[in-house]
Amino acid sequence: MNKLPLPEPELALAATGYERGTIVPIGSAHEWPVFADEQIVGRRVAMGAGAHGYSLFVDADDLIAAYGATVADISQPVDGAAG
């Protein structure tokens, strides 16, 4: 299965109005499809809150349900980390 890469910073800003790393579905002016990596199911997670330096903590299952997120294996292991 292919992994989902992050967009180029300029493309992310042009498409969403948010800088890469701050894109969130909550409060967005545009309805975006939401994808969640399968590893967050059942966990409390931190996500960007629309600006660098701010985070929002949520129960992943609630976020997935609220946005009808597609759950899939979309993450890439960090170099040196077992996956």
N, C-alpha and C positions, 0 to 999 in steps of 0.2 A: 504494500500500500504506500502511496506517495504521502509525504508529510507536507503540511501547509506552511510555507515560508512567510516571514514578515514582509510587508510591502516596503518599498523604498520610502524613506522619510517624506520626500516631496510628493509622491503619489498618495500616501496616506493622508497628508494634509489637504491636498486638492480634492480628494474623494469624500472626505468625512468632515473636514473643518477642524479636526483634532490632530495634534502632533502624534506621531507613532509612539506607542507606549501609554497613551492617555485615552485611546478610543474605547468608549463604553456604550452599551445599548441603552442604558438608563438615562432618560432625558435627552436623547438624541433627537435632532430635528428631522431625521430621516429614519425610516424603519429599515434596519439591517438584519440579515440573517445572523443568528447567533450559533456559534459552534463551541462546544465544551469538550476538552480532552477527557477521556474516560477515567483518567486517574484522579479527577477531582470529585467524582461521585461519592456522596456520603461524607464529604469533608467541609469544613469552614475554610473559605478562601479569601484572599485579599485580591482586589482588582483595582485597576486604575479608576480614578474618580474624575476624569476630565481635564486634569492639569498635573503637570509634573510635581512630585512632592506630596501628593494627596492620595490616600487609599480608601477604599470602601471594603469593609469586611462583611461577607454574606455567607449564608449556608448555600453551598453549591446546588443542592437538590432543589431548593426554593427558586434559585435563579434559573435553573434549567427548566423547571415547570412554568414559571412566569413568562418566559420568552419562547417556550416551545423549542428550546435549543436542540440542535443535532449533536448527539454524544458519539464521539468516535476517537480512534487512536490518531491524534494529530500532532503530538509533541515530538520533539527530537531530544534525545539524551544530551546532557551537557558533556563535553569532552572529559573523559576519565570517569564518568559515572556509569554505573551498571544500569541497564534498563529493563 
